[in-house]
Amino acid sequence: MKIAVTLALVSLSLAPRLGAEDVVVFARNEFTILGPQSQAAPRDPRDAAFLVAVQAYFAGPVSYGAKFPLINPPAWGRVVRPDTTGTLRICRSFPHGMVFRLDMERFLPGHTYVLCINGRPKHPGNERLPESVPGHEEEKYYDFYTVTTDSQGGYHSRFALELIPGAYNVHFYIKDTTDHKIVLYGLEYFDFTVE
């Protein structure tokens, strides 16, 4: 049974995912799309509790505590189009994870992009992110989900990202899957708390 669940998760992680959808991410390549399609409940009790909390929260109107524009990066990134834009709306606290809404506009249509939160040494939450930036090992990041834009180059979804409890102060990045360059980012570090 475990092999069947693993294969289902792998096939889901490779399938194109288009907005709008509600996504619950338990770990990299481990997620569920909320909706009428029946999917097996997570076996891990922490994941299962997180899923139940998110489903209950998304069942009503979601109130976001902050809104951040996502903009084209400077020279260290790559510009898809001059008018590419996005918005990140976050809940300031949530049990066992980060809840947010992502809106992307004027990207390449039908193209895949990676969503990332990026820490900074000595900033809250950096030590709880799973991967180190090559050449800057003290700086951590988390490439947590791959999205596919629609035929107009847009993507619009609500997310719940399971994280280790504590305070966080991070950047939000969108990266192109072809060269892993940052193509849109939040200018500000933003704060949230995982209860």
N, C-alpha and C positions, 0 to 999 in steps of 0.2 A: 504493500500500500504506500509506503514511504517513497518508493521509486516512482509510482504513478503521480503522487503529489509533486515531487521534484520535477518530473518531466512536464507536468502541467505548468508549473511556475516558469520553467525555462522557455516553453513554447510561448507563454504570455509575454515574457521579457523580450522575445525576438519579434513578436507581432507588432505591426504598426499601431500606434495609439494616437487617436485623433481627439481634439477637444470637441465639445465640452463633455467632461466626465468628472466624477468625484473619485479621487485616487487615494488609497491608503497605502503608504510605503512602510514596510516593517524593517527592511534592510535592502542593500543594493541587490537588484534583481529579485526581490521578494516583495510582492505587492498584491493588492486586490483592487478591482474596479467595482465601485458600488453601483448597484442597479438591479434590474430584473433578472439578469443572468445569475443562475445559482452557482456559487463557487464554494469549495470546501472551506470550512472555518479553519483558522490557523490552529495547529496542535499546541504551540507554545502558549501557556496561560497568560503571559504578559502581552503577547501579540493579540490574543483573543479578547482580553480586557480592553486593549487600546481600540480594537475594531468596534466593539460594542459602544464605547464612549463616543467615538467619531460618528457612528451611525445615528446615535441619539442626538448629537449636536447638529449634524447636517439635516436632520428631520425638520428642524425649525429654522427661523431666520437667523443667519449668522451675522454677528456683529464684529467687525474688524476694528482693532484699536489704533492702527496706523496704516498709512498709505505711502508708498515710495515709488517715484518714477524710475524706470529702467532706461538707460541711455546708451548710445554708442560709446565704445571704449576709446581711450587715447591710443597712442602709437603702439603700445604693447599688445593690443588686441587686433581685431579685424572688423571692418565695417561691412555688413551685408548690403545695406542700402542707406543712403543718408537719412531717409525718413523712417527707418526701422525704430520701433518703440515698444514699450511695455510698461506694465504697472504691477506692483507687488503689494497686496493688502495682507496684513498679518494680524493674528490674535496675539496679544501680549503675553498670555499664559494659557496653558492647556495641560491636562494630565498626560504624562508620558510622551509628549511630542509637541511639534510645531504645527499649527493649523494656518493655512494661508490660501489666498486666491491669486492665480497668475493669469494675466492677460498679455498676449503677445500679438503684435500687428506688423504687417509688411515685411515678413521674413520670406525666404524662398518657399514656394508652395510645395507641399508633399516632401519636405526635407526633415531630417532628424537632428535634434539638438539635445544636449545634456544639461540638466539642471544641477546646480552646485551651490552649496554654502561653503564659504571660505573663512577661516578664522585668522587670527593674528597672534603672534607670540605675546604672552602676558595679558591677553584679552580674555574675558570670561567665555568658557565653552570651547576654546581652541583645543585644549587637551582632550576633550571628549569626542572630537571628530576623528574618523578612522584612518585617514591617509595623510602622508607627509608630502609637501610640495618638493619636487626634485630640486636639489641644490639649496633648499631652505627648509631643512628637515624639522625645524621647530615650528614652522607654520603648517597648520593642518587644514584639510578640506574634505568634502564629502560629495562626490558625484553620485547622486542618489536616484536619478530617474531620467529616462530618455523619452522625449515627446516627438510626435510627428505633426507638422503643421498641416492645416487644411488646404484646399485648392486656392484660397486667397492669401496663403502665407500667414494665417492666424492660428492661435491656440488659446483656449479659454477653459480653465479648470480650477476646481477646488482641490486642495491637497491636505493630507494629514501625514506628517513625517515623524515616525517614532524615533525618539532620541533618548539619550541618557539624561536623567533629571539634573536640573541645575540651571544657572543663569548663562545666557549666551549673548555675545556681541559679535556679529558676523556680517560678511558681505554676501550678496546674492549674485551669482554669475549664470549666464547662459552661454554654452560652448557649442561650436559646430562639431559634429561627430567626424567630419572628414579630416580635419587637422587639429582638433582640440583647442583651437583659438577661442578666446572669449569674444563674443559678438554683441553682447548686451550685458550691462551690469548696473547695480545700484551704487550710486556715488557715495552714499552714506553707509557706515556700519549701522546695523539696527539691533535693538535689544528685545529679547523675549525670555520667558522663563518656562522651563519644562518642570511641571509640578511632580 
